[in-house]
Amino acid sequence: MPEAKILVVEDEGLTAMELQRKLKTWGYDVPSFAFSRKEAVKKAKEIKPDLILMDVMLKGQGDGIDAATEIKNIQDIPIIYLTAYGDSKTRKRAEITSPTAYIIKPFEENELQDKIETALSEHKLEKKLFQIGKTLDDKLSDSGVIVINLSGVIIYINKFAGDFTDFEEGMTVNKELVSLFPLDGIKKGEGYSTDFIASGTTPITSKSIIKDHSSDKVHIEYTISFIEGETPGSVGASIVFQDVSQQVEDEKSLKEREQKFHNIYSESLATEVFDAEGNLLEANPASLELFGVSDFQLLQQFNLFDSFKLDDKELEKLKKGLKVHFDCKLDWDKLNELKFQKTTETDSIYLNIHVSPLKLDETHEGYLVQFQDITDHRQLEEYLKDTGEKYVKMLETLDQGLMVYNNDQGVCFK
């Protein structure tokens, strides 16, 4: 890639000069060398190179890995290690700095040239992906924003999304997306992420469950959008998600409430649901039939506390969350004035009413009320009472002594 600036960090002067010569013949600018950790950090700040070729063994205190660590903390520069040390311990230390490549000396010229071209190309693309993530983050609020490259590695992640990981701030970049967010549609496995992203065109919207720092489950809704490159095919993807846990809870509460009302609806007894102020919310068909109406809105003229004459004792019980039951008499003339059109042989309807506190949802309370028509029973009681009183008065008018026994030979009147 012509005109790209490369900083060579090498403890051997002759080796550094030979590298400079090769790099210039390939079209790169090599404005300076560095021979120690301290000098490498200083030169990186001064010339702001596009890439650094870093030897592990350097002069003075510290080595190339120490230098790379310091540089990475202040600048985003791709680093290729050139070293004779290929042991696992050294490699493991070097991996912490996320190098673009690790080349063991001696190496073939074409290998180095390919690695440099790849590193510069990938870094240019990463800068593009990072900027896309930053732009999305600036535009969206209360949303997680993640941008990944072709291999599914995170290039950008905002604070909202980072709060759902177990990594410290800044430690999520260069991690695989699937290691942090096991989203539907992106699976772990070498090659799969590349094929999935490269062939993607149409955005994917779905839902998933992830865990936050406290290992609590969080419901999210996310959209994966594919990022096109200069050539056909996608070069990365953005994932934007929102925390929809509250929405899921609300939907769950709504379903539970609907199920409650469904159960109420199928009750054979006249059943109604009132809110905390006594306003009617729901009534089943048996309730409509009991009051002789076909329009639910007519029943909404009822107020639990005003229409059914609850006394202070019953109201106090309801405030304490206790069930109450009582009898109530309603006049049909007054009901018909409210456009209730039920033809009856009686002037009144007697109701036995059971009221139970009911939790409508997470924040609202109400009452479940069941009505039983006891008009016939009450009329029979009144008839027997009236007949008994007449019978007693008749007996009291007799001049002769009279004793009346019941079936158990007990005296019930004399």
Sine and cosine of phi, psi and omega as CSV:
sin_phi,cos_phi,sin_psi,cos_psi,sin_omega,cos_omega
0.00,0.00,0.97,-0.26,-0.12,-0.99
-0.84,0.54,0.56,-0.83,0.11,-0.99
0.94,0.34,0.05,1.00,0.09,-1.00
-0.95,0.32,0.67,-0.74,-0.01,-1.00
-1.00,0.00,0.74,-0.67,0.00,-1.00
-0.82,-0.58,0.77,-0.64,0.09,-1.00
-0.99,-0.13,0.81,-0.59,0.03,-1.00
-0.99,-0.17,0.85,-0.53,0.04,-1.00
-0.91,-0.41,0.95,-0.32,-0.15,-0.99
-0.48,-0.88,0.73,-0.69,-0.05,-1.00
-0.98,0.19,-0.30,0.95,0.02,-1.00
-0.99,-0.15,0.87,-0.49,-0.05,-1.00
-0.88,0.48,-0.70,0.72,-0.03,-1.00
-0.90,0.44,-0.65,0.76,0.02,-1.00
-0.90,0.44,-0.64,0.77,0.01,-1.00
-0.89,0.45,-0.68,0.74,0.00,-1.00
-0.92,0.39,-0.62,0.78,0.02,-1.00
-0.91,0.42,-0.66,0.76,0.05,-1.00
-0.89,0.45,-0.65,0.76,0.01,-1.00
-0.88,0.48,-0.68,0.73,-0.01,-1.00
-0.88,0.48,-0.72,0.69,-0.01,-1.00
-0.89,0.45,-0.69,0.72,-0.05,-1.00
-0.90,0.44,-0.61,0.79,0.00,-1.00
-0.93,0.37,-0.59,0.80,0.03,-1.00
-0.92,0.39,-0.40,0.92,0.04,-1.00
-1.00,0.05,-0.03,1.00,0.08,-1.00
0.99,-0.14,0.24,0.97,-0.01,-1.00
-0.98,-0.18,0.43,-0.90,0.05,-1.00
-0.99,-0.11,0.82,-0.57,0.02,-1.00
-0.86,-0.52,1.00,0.07,-0.13,-0.99
-0.97,0.26,-0.31,0.95,-0.10,-1.00
-0.31,-0.95,0.27,-0.96,0.11,-0.99
-0.90,-0.44,0.26,-0.97,0.18,-0.98
-0.61,-0.79,0.64,-0.77,-0.08,-1.00
-0.91,-0.42,-0.12,0.99,-0.03,-1.00
-0.66,-0.75,0.20,-0.98,0.03,-1.00
-0.86,0.51,-0.76,0.65,-0.06,-1.00
-0.88,0.48,-0.68,0.73,-0.02,-1.00
-0.93,0.37,-0.59,0.81,0.00,-1.00
-0.89,0.45,-0.69,0.72,0.00,-1.00
-0.90,0.43,-0.67,0.74,-0.01,-1.00
-0.90,0.43,-0.74,0.67,-0.03,-1.00
-0.91,0.41,-0.58,0.81,0.02,-1.00
-0.88,0.47,-0.63,0.78,0.03,-1.00
-0.93,0.37,-0.61,0.79,-0.11,-0.99
-0.96,0.27,-0.78,0.62,-0.14,-0.99
-1.00,-0.10,-0.19,0.98,0.02,-1.00
0.72,0.69,0.92,0.39,-0.06,-1.00
-0.94,0.34,0.35,-0.94,0.08,-1.00
-0.99,0.12,-0.32,0.95,-0.01,-1.00
-0.33,-0.94,0.49,-0.87,0.04,-1.00
-0.84,-0.55,0.77,-0.64,0.18,-0.98
-0.99,-0.11,0.91,-0.41,-0.19,-0.98
-0.90,-0.44,0.86,-0.52,0.16,-0.99
-0.99,0.15,0.54,-0.84,0.01,-1.00
-0.97,0.23,-0.71,0.71,-0.02,-1.00
-1.00,0.09,0.87,-0.50,-0.01,-1.00
-0.79,-0.61,0.23,-0.97,0.04,-1.00
-0.98,0.21,0.44,-0.90,0.07,-1.00
0.98,0.22,-0.31,-0.95,-0.06,-1.00
-0.98,0.18,0.71,-0.71,0.00,-1.00
1.00,0.06,0.31,-0.95,0.01,-1.00
-0.84,-0.54,-0.16,-0.99,-0.06,-1.00
-0.90,0.43,-0.52,0.85,0.02,-1.00
-0.93,0.36,-0.63,0.78,0.08,-1.00
-0.89,0.46,-0.67,0.74,0.01,-1.00
-0.89,0.45,-0.70,0.72,0.00,-1.00
-0.88,0.47,-0.62,0.78,0.01,-1.00
-0.88,0.47,-0.72,0.70,0.01,-1.00
-0.90,0.44,-0.68,0.73,-0.03,-1.00
-0.90,0.43,-0.69,0.72,-0.02,-1.00
-0.89,0.45,-0.47,0.88,-0.01,-1.00
-0.95,0.32,-0.36,0.93,-0.06,-1.00
-0.86,-0.50,-0.32,0.95,-0.04,-1.00
-0.63,-0.78,0.57,-0.82,0.06,-1.00
-1.00,-0.09,1.00,0.01,-0.05,-1.00
-0.80,-0.61,0.79,-0.62,0.06,-1.00
-0.92,0.39,0.63,-0.78,-0.05,-1.00
-0.80,-0.60,0.73,-0.68,0.12,-0.99
-0.91,-0.42,0.84,-0.54,0.04,-1.00
-0.99,0.12,0.73,-0.68,0.14,-0.99
-0.88,-0.48,0.93,-0.36,-0.13,-0.99
-0.45,-0.89,0.39,-0.92,0.09,-1.00
-1.00,-0.02,-0.09,1.00,-0.05,-1.00
-1.00,-0.09,0.96,-0.29,-0.01,-1.00
-0.93,-0.36,0.22,0.98,-0.02,-1.00
-0.94,0.35,0.39,-0.92,-0.09,-1.00
-0.90,0.43,-0.56,0.83,-0.02,-1.00
-0.90,0.44,-0.71,0.71,0.01,-1.00
-0.92,0.39,-0.68,0.73,0.02,-1.00
-0.87,0.49,-0.65,0.76,-0.03,-1.00
-0.90,0.44,-0.65,0.76,0.06,-1.00
-0.90,0.44,-0.67,0.75,-0.05,-1.00
-0.92,0.39,-0.54,0.84,-0.04,-1.00
-0.88,0.48,-0.45,0.89,0.00,-1.00
-0.88,0.48,-0.48,0.88,-0.03,-1.00
-1.00,0.04,0.06,1.00,0.01,-1.00
0.78,0.62,0.86,0.51,0.00,-1.00
-0.94,0.35,0.43,-0.90,0.06,-1.00
-0.96,0.27,-0.57,0.82,0.01,-1.00
-0.41,-0.91,0.32,-0.95,0.01,-1.00
-0.69,-0.72,0.97,-0.23,-0.10,-0.99
-0.95,-0.31,0.77,-0.64,-0.01,-1.00
-1.00,0.00,0.76,-0.65,0.09,-1.00
-0.97,0.25,0.56,-0.83,-0.16,0.99
-0.97,0.25,0.38,-0.92,-0.05,-1.00
-0.70,-0.72,0.32,-0.95,0.05,-1.00
-0.99,0.15,0.58,-0.81,-0.03,-1.00
-0.87,0.49,-0.66,0.75,-0.03,-1.00
-0.92,0.39,-0.47,0.88,0.06,-1.00
-0.91,0.42,-0.72,0.69,0.00,-1.00
-0.90,0.43,-0.69,0.73,-0.02,-1.00
-0.88,0.48,-0.68,0.73,0.02,-1.00
-0.89,0.45,-0.67,0.74,-0.02,-1.00
-0.91,0.42,-0.63,0.78,0.00,-1.00
-0.91,0.41,-0.73,0.68,-0.01,-1.00
-0.87,0.49,-0.67,0.74,0.02,-1.00
-0.90,0.43,-0.69,0.72,-0.03,-1.00
-0.88,0.47,-0.71,0.71,-0.01,-1.00
-0.92,0.40,-0.65,0.76,0.00,-1.00
-0.91,0.41,-0.70,0.71,-0.01,-1.00
-0.92,0.40,-0.61,0.79,-0.01,-1.00
-0.92,0.39,-0.63,0.78,0.05,-1.00
-0.88,0.48,-0.67,0.74,0.01,-1.00
-0.92,0.40,-0.65,0.76,0.01,-1.00
-0.89,0.46,-0.61,0.79,0.05,-1.00
-0.90,0.44,-0.62,0.79,0.04,-1.00
-0.91,0.42,-0.71,0.70,0.00,-1.00
-0.91,0.42,-0.64,0.77,0.02,-1.00
-0.88,0.47,-0.68,0.73,-0.01,-1.00
-0.91,0.41,-0.59,0.81,0.06,-1.00
-0.88,0.47,-0.69,0.72,0.03,-1.00
-0.88,0.47,-0.68,0.73,0.00,-1.00
-0.89,0.45,-0.66,0.75,0.00,-1.00
-0.90,0.43,-0.69,0.72,0.04,-1.00
-0.89,0.46,-0.67,0.74,-0.01,-1.00
-0.88,0.47,-0.63,0.77,0.00,-1.00
-0.93,0.37,-0.53,0.85,-0.06,-1.00
-0.99,0.12,-0.54,0.84,-0.14,-0.99
-0.97,-0.24,0.59,-0.80,0.07,-1.00
-0.88,-0.48,0.49,-0.87,0.00,-1.00
0.80,0.59,0.63,0.78,0.01,-1.00
-0.70,-0.72,0.58,-0.81,0.14,-0.99
-0.99,0.10,0.70,-0.72,0.01,-1.00
-0.81,-0.59,0.83,-0.56,0.05,-1.00
-0.73,-0.68,0.68,-0.73,0.11,-0.99
-0.83,-0.55,0.76,-0.65,-0.02,-1.00
-0.86,-0.51,0.39,-0.92,0.05,-1.00
-1.00,0.00,-0.18,-0.98,-0.09,-1.00
-0.89,0.46,-0.43,0.90,-0.02,-1.00
-1.00,-0.06,0.08,1.00,0.00,-1.00
0.99,0.14,0.26,0.97,0.01,-1.00
-1.00,0.00,0.67,-0.74,-0.06,-1.00
-0.96,0.30,0.82,-0.57,0.06,-1.00
-0.98,-0.19,-0.57,0.82,0.00,-1.00
-0.63,-0.77,0.67,-0.74,0.10,-1.00
-0.54,-0.84,0.79,-0.62,-0.04,-1.00
-1.00,0.07,0.09,-1.00,-0.09,-1.00
-0.89,0.45,-0.63,0.77,-0.01,-1.00
-0.84,0.54,-0.73,0.69,0.00,-1.00
-0.95,0.30,-0.60,0.80,-0.01,-1.00
-0.90,0.44,-0.44,0.90,0.01,-1.00
-0.92,0.39,-0.24,0.97,0.00,-1.00
-0.99,-0.11,0.16,0.99,-0.01,-1.00
-0.92,-0.39,0.24,-0.97,0.04,-1.00
-1.00,-0.09,0.16,0.99,-0.03,-1.00
-1.00,-0.10,0.49,-0.87,0.07,-1.00
-0.94,0.33,0.30,-0.95,-0.04,-1.00
-0.83,0.56,0.75,-0.66,0.00,-1.00
1.00,0.05,-0.14,0.99,-0.06,-1.00
-1.00,-0.08,-0.05,1.00,-0.03,-1.00
-1.00,0.06,-0.41,0.91,0.03,-1.00
-0.90,0.44,0.62,-0.79,-0.04,-1.00
0.96,0.27,0.20,0.98,0.16,-0.99
-0.99,-0.12,0.46,-0.89,0.06,-1.00
-0.94,0.34,0.66,-0.75,0.01,-1.00
-0.83,0.55,-0.68,0.73,-0.08,-1.00
-0.92,0.40,-0.36,0.93,0.03,-1.00
-0.97,0.24,-0.28,0.96,-0.01,-1.00
-0.94,-0.33,-0.71,0.71,-0.06,-1.00
-0.78,-0.62,0.98,-0.18,0.03,-1.00
-0.97,0.23,0.95,0.32,-0.05,-1.00
-0.98,0.20,0.52,-0.85,0.10,-0.99
-0.90,0.44,0.70,-0.72,0.04,-1.00
0.98,-0.22,-0.42,0.91,0.07,-1.00
-0.85,-0.52,0.90,-0.43,-0.06,-1.00
-0.90,-0.43,0.43,-0.90,0.02,-1.00
-0.97,0.26,0.57,-0.82,0.01,-1.00
0.56,-0.83,0.81,-0.58,-0.05,-1.00
-0.87,0.49,0.76,-0.65,0.03,-1.00
1.00,-0.08,-0.59,0.81,-0.06,-1.00
-0.91,0.41,-0.73,0.68,-0.01,-1.00
-0.87,0.50,-0.66,0.76,0.00,-1.00
-0.88,0.48,-0.74,0.67,0.01,-1.00
-0.90,0.43,-0.67,0.75,-0.03,-1.00
-0.88,0.48,-0.73,0.68,-0.05,-1.00
-0.97,0.26,-0.70,0.72,-0.06,-1.00
-0.87,0.49,-0.55,0.83,-0.05,-1.00
-1.00,-0.07,-0.05,1.00,-0.06,-1.00
-0.97,0.25,0.66,-0.75,0.05,-1.00
-0.74,-0.68,-0.77,0.64,-0.05,-1.00
-1.00,0.04,0.74,-0.67,0.03,-1.00
-0.84,0.54,0.55,-0.83,0.01,-1.00
-0.91,-0.40,0.81,-0.59,0.06,-1.00
-0.89,-0.45,0.75,-0.66,-0.03,-1.00
-0.40,-0.92,-0.07,-1.00,0.03,-1.00
-0.81,-0.59,0.43,-0.90,0.01,-1.00
-0.42,-0.91,0.10,-0.99,0.07,-1.00
-0.82,-0.57,0.82,-0.58,0.05,-1.00
-0.84,-0.54,0.08,-1.00,0.00,-1.00
-0.88,-0.47,0.63,-0.78,0.03,-1.00
-1.00,0.00,-0.18,-0.98,-0.03,-1.00
-0.84,0.55,-0.54,0.84,-0.06,-1.00
-1.00,0.01,0.15,0.99,-0.03,-1.00
0.91,0.42,0.33,0.95,0.09,-1.00
-0.99,0.14,0.63,-0.78,0.00,-1.00
-0.96,0.29,0.72,-0.70,0.01,-1.00
-0.82,-0.58,0.81,-0.59,0.04,-1.00
-1.00,0.08,0.78,-0.62,0.01,-1.00
-0.79,-0.61,0.43,-0.90,0.16,-0.99
-0.88,-0.48,0.79,-0.62,-0.12,-0.99
-0.73,-0.69,0.38,-0.93,0.07,-1.00
-0.78,-0.62,0.80,-0.60,0.08,-1.00
-0.98,-0.19,0.87,-0.48,0.05,-1.00
-0.91,-0.42,0.69,-0.73,-0.08,-1.00
-1.00,-0.04,0.63,-0.78,-0.07,-1.00
-0.97,-0.25,0.85,-0.53,-0.04,-1.00
-0.98,0.18,0.55,-0.84,0.06,-1.00
-0.99,-0.16,-0.16,-0.99,0.01,-1.00
-0.96,0.29,-0.44,0.90,0.07,-1.00
-0.95,-0.31,0.27,-0.96,-0.01,-1.00
-0.81,0.58,0.65,-0.76,-0.02,-1.00
0.95,-0.31,0.40,-0.92,-0.01,-1.00
-1.00,0.06,0.51,-0.86,-0.02,-1.00
-0.92,-0.39,-0.03,1.00,0.00,-1.00
0.01,-1.00,-0.11,-0.99,0.00,-1.00
-0.46,-0.89,0.50,-0.87,0.11,-0.99
-0.95,-0.31,0.64,-0.77,0.07,-1.00
-0.86,-0.51,0.89,-0.46,0.04,-1.00
-0.91,-0.43,0.79,-0.61,-0.03,-1.00
-0.67,-0.74,0.40,-0.92,0.05,-1.00
-0.83,-0.56,0.53,-0.85,0.09,-1.00
-0.98,0.19,0.92,-0.39,-0.03,-1.00
-0.92,-0.39,0.41,0.91,-0.03,-1.00
-0.86,0.51,-0.68,0.74,-0.01,-1.00
-0.91,0.42,-0.63,0.78,0.03,-1.00
-0.89,0.45,-0.66,0.75,0.02,-1.00
-0.89,0.45,-0.67,0.74,0.02,-1.00
-0.90,0.44,-0.65,0.76,0.02,-1.00
-0.90,0.45,-0.67,0.75,0.02,-1.00
-0.90,0.43,-0.62,0.78,0.03,-1.00
-0.90,0.44,-0.70,0.71,0.02,-1.00
-0.89,0.45,-0.63,0.78,0.01,-1.00
-0.90,0.44,-0.68,0.74,0.02,-1.00
-0.90,0.44,-0.66,0.75,0.03,-1.00
-0.90,0.45,-0.65,0.76,0.02,-1.00
-0.91,0.41,-0.67,0.74,0.03,-1.00
-0.88,0.47,-0.61,0.79,0.02,-1.00
-0.92,0.40,-0.64,0.76,0.05,-1.00
-0.86,0.50,-0.73,0.69,-0.03,-1.00
-0.92,0.38,-0.54,0.84,0.06,-1.00
-0.90,0.43,-0.68,0.73,0.03,-1.00
-0.89,0.45,-0.65,0.76,0.03,-1.00
-0.90,0.44,-0.65,0.76,-0.06,-1.00
-0.87,0.49,-0.56,0.83,-0.06,-1.00
-1.00,0.01,0.02,1.00,0.02,-1.00
-0.90,0.44,0.61,-0.79,0.06,-1.00
-0.98,0.21,-0.48,0.88,0.07,-1.00
-0.97,0.23,0.50,-0.87,0.10,-0.99
-0.89,0.45,0.87,-0.49,-0.12,-0.99
-0.73,-0.69,0.69,-0.72,0.00,-1.00
-0.69,-0.73,0.42,-0.91,0.04,-1.00
-0.87,-0.49,0.77,-0.64,0.02,-1.00
-0.88,-0.48,0.47,-0.88,0.09,-1.00
-0.99,0.11,-0.06,-1.00,-0.09,-1.00
-0.90,0.44,-0.42,0.91,0.01,-1.00
-1.00,0.02,-0.01,1.00,0.02,-1.00
1.00,-0.01,0.18,0.98,0.02,-1.00
-0.99,0.11,0.65,-0.76,-0.06,-1.00
-0.96,0.28,0.76,-0.65,0.02,-1.00
-0.95,-0.31,-0.69,0.73,-0.07,-1.00
-0.62,-0.79,0.47,-0.88,0.09,-1.00
-0.51,-0.86,0.68,-0.74,-0.01,-1.00
-1.00,0.04,0.19,-0.98,-0.04,-1.00
-0.84,0.55,-0.58,0.82,0.00,-1.00
-0.89,0.46,-0.53,0.85,0.02,-1.00
-0.95,0.33,-0.66,0.75,0.05,-1.00
-0.87,0.49,-0.66,0.75,-0.01,-1.00
-0.92,0.39,-0.65,0.76,-0.03,-1.00
-0.85,0.52,-0.68,0.73,-0.06,-1.00
-1.00,-0.09,0.03,1.00,0.11,-0.99
0.94,0.34,0.65,0.76,0.02,-1.00
-0.78,-0.62,0.41,-0.91,0.09,-1.00
-0.92,-0.39,-0.19,0.98,-0.05,-1.00
-0.95,-0.30,0.88,-0.48,-0.01,-1.00
-0.85,0.52,-0.54,0.84,-0.04,-1.00
-0.89,0.46,-0.48,0.88,0.06,-1.00
-0.90,0.43,-0.64,0.76,0.02,-1.00
-0.91,0.41,-0.43,0.90,-0.02,-1.00
-0.93,0.37,-0.10,0.99,0.12,-0.99
-0.95,0.30,-0.31,0.95,0.04,-1.00
-0.96,0.26,0.63,-0.78,0.22,-0.97
-0.84,-0.54,0.76,-0.65,-0.11,-0.99
-0.80,0.60,-0.69,0.73,-0.11,-0.99
-1.00,0.09,-0.53,0.85,-0.06,-1.00
-1.00,0.04,-0.61,0.79,-0.15,-0.99
-0.99,0.11,-0.45,0.89,-0.14,-0.99
-0.93,-0.37,0.22,0.98,0.25,-0.97
0.84,0.55,0.77,0.64,0.09,-1.00
-0.95,0.33,0.69,-0.72,0.03,-1.00
-1.00,0.04,0.07,-1.00,-0.08,-1.00
-0.88,0.47,-0.60,0.80,-0.01,-1.00
-0.90,0.43,-0.68,0.74,0.00,-1.00
-0.93,0.36,-0.63,0.77,0.04,-1.00
-0.89,0.45,-0.62,0.78,0.01,-1.00
-0.91,0.42,-0.64,0.77,0.04,-1.00
-0.89,0.46,-0.68,0.74,0.00,-1.00
-0.89,0.45,-0.62,0.78,0.03,-1.00
-0.88,0.48,-0.50,0.87,0.01,-1.00
-1.00,0.06,0.04,1.00,0.01,-1.00
0.99,0.15,0.34,0.94,-0.02,-1.00
-0.99,-0.14,0.42,-0.91,0.06,-1.00
-0.99,0.17,0.50,-0.87,0.09,-1.00
-0.71,-0.70,0.45,-0.89,0.14,-0.99
-0.59,-0.81,0.58,-0.81,-0.10,-1.00
-0.33,-0.94,0.21,-0.98,0.06,-1.00
-0.97,-0.23,0.54,-0.84,-0.04,-1.00
-0.61,-0.79,0.63,-0.78,0.03,-1.00
-0.93,-0.37,0.80,-0.61,0.05,-1.00
-0.88,-0.48,0.67,-0.74,0.01,-1.00
-1.00,0.05,0.77,-0.64,-0.02,-1.00
-0.91,0.41,-0.53,0.85,0.01,-1.00
-0.86,0.51,-0.68,0.73,0.01,-1.00
-0.94,0.35,-0.59,0.81,0.03,-1.00
-0.91,0.40,-0.65,0.76,0.00,-1.00
-0.93,0.38,-0.45,0.89,0.10,-0.99
-0.90,0.43,-0.43,0.90,0.06,-1.00
-1.00,0.04,0.24,0.97,0.03,-1.00
0.97,0.25,0.38,0.93,0.19,-0.98
-0.98,0.21,0.84,-0.54,-0.12,-0.99
-0.93,-0.37,0.84,0.54,0.00,-1.00
-0.96,-0.27,0.79,-0.61,0.03,-1.00
-1.00,0.04,0.82,-0.57,-0.03,-1.00
-0.72,-0.70,0.31,-0.95,0.05,-1.00
-1.00,-0.03,-0.04,1.00,-0.03,-1.00
-0.87,-0.49,0.35,-0.94,0.02,-1.00
-0.99,0.12,-0.34,0.94,-0.10,-0.99
-0.69,-0.73,0.29,-0.96,0.14,-0.99
-0.84,-0.55,0.76,-0.65,0.04,-1.00
-0.98,-0.21,0.76,-0.64,-0.04,-1.00
-0.85,-0.53,0.68,-0.74,0.23,-0.97
-0.99,-0.14,0.86,-0.52,-0.17,-0.98
-0.89,-0.46,0.78,-0.63,0.08,-1.00
-0.92,-0.39,0.82,-0.57,-0.01,-1.00
-0.88,-0.47,0.82,-0.58,0.01,-1.00
-0.82,-0.57,0.73,-0.69,0.10,-0.99
-0.85,0.52,0.61,-0.79,-0.07,-1.00
-0.67,-0.74,0.75,-0.66,0.07,-1.00
-1.00,0.05,0.93,-0.36,-0.05,-1.00
-0.96,0.28,-0.68,0.73,0.08,-1.00
-0.37,-0.93,-0.30,-0.95,-0.10,-1.00
-0.89,0.45,-0.46,0.89,-0.11,-0.99
-0.86,-0.51,-0.15,0.99,-0.11,-0.99
-0.87,-0.50,0.69,-0.72,0.05,-1.00
-0.95,-0.30,0.34,-0.94,0.04,-1.00
-0.32,-0.95,-0.35,-0.94,-0.06,-1.00
-0.64,-0.77,0.65,-0.76,0.14,-0.99
-0.98,-0.19,0.85,-0.53,-0.09,-1.00
-0.84,-0.54,0.78,-0.63,0.04,-1.00
-0.87,-0.49,0.69,-0.72,-0.07,-1.00
-0.91,-0.42,0.65,-0.76,0.12,-0.99
-0.78,-0.63,0.81,-0.59,-0.01,-1.00
-0.97,0.25,0.92,-0.39,0.00,-1.00
-0.91,-0.42,0.42,0.91,-0.05,-1.00
-0.86,0.52,-0.75,0.66,-0.03,-1.00
-0.87,0.49,-0.68,0.74,0.00,-1.00
-0.89,0.45,-0.70,0.72,-0.02,-1.00
-0.93,0.38,-0.61,0.79,0.03,-1.00
-0.91,0.42,-0.62,0.79,0.04,-1.00
-0.90,0.43,-0.67,0.74,0.03,-1.00
-0.87,0.50,-0.70,0.71,-0.01,-1.00
-0.91,0.40,-0.61,0.79,0.02,-1.00
-0.90,0.44,-0.73,0.69,-0.01,-1.00
-0.90,0.43,-0.63,0.77,0.01,-1.00
-0.91,0.42,-0.70,0.72,-0.01,-1.00
-0.91,0.42,-0.68,0.74,0.01,-1.00
-0.90,0.43,-0.67,0.75,0.00,-1.00
-0.89,0.46,-0.66,0.75,0.00,-1.00
-0.91,0.42,-0.65,0.76,0.04,-1.00
-0.90,0.44,-0.65,0.76,-0.03,-1.00
-0.90,0.44,-0.67,0.74,0.01,-1.00
-0.90,0.43,-0.69,0.72,0.00,-1.00
-0.89,0.46,-0.61,0.79,0.01,-1.00
-0.90,0.43,-0.68,0.73,-0.02,-1.00
-0.92,0.39,-0.56,0.83,-0.03,-1.00
-0.93,0.38,-0.33,0.94,-0.01,-1.00
-0.99,0.11,-0.19,0.98,-0.02,-1.00
-0.96,0.30,0.61,-0.79,0.01,-1.00
-0.99,0.11,-0.46,0.89,-0.05,-1.00
-1.00,0.07,0.46,-0.89,0.06,-1.00
-0.93,0.38,0.61,-0.79,-0.05,-1.00
-0.52,-0.85,0.70,-0.71,0.08,-1.00
-0.83,-0.56,0.69,-0.72,0.01,-1.00
-0.90,-0.43,0.80,-0.61,-0.01,-1.00
-0.95,-0.32,0.52,-0.86,0.13,-0.99
-1.00,-0.01,-0.11,-0.99,-0.07,-1.00
-0.91,0.41,-0.36,0.93,0.00,-1.00
-1.00,-0.09,0.28,0.96,0.00,-1.00
0.91,0.42,0.36,0.93,0.07,-1.00
-1.00,-0.03,0.59,-0.81,-0.01,-1.00
-0.97,0.23,0.83,-0.56,0.05,-1.00
-0.94,-0.35,-0.22,0.97,0.07,-1.00
-0.34,-0.94,0.63,-0.78,0.12,-0.99
-0.50,-0.87,0.00,0.00,0.00,0.00
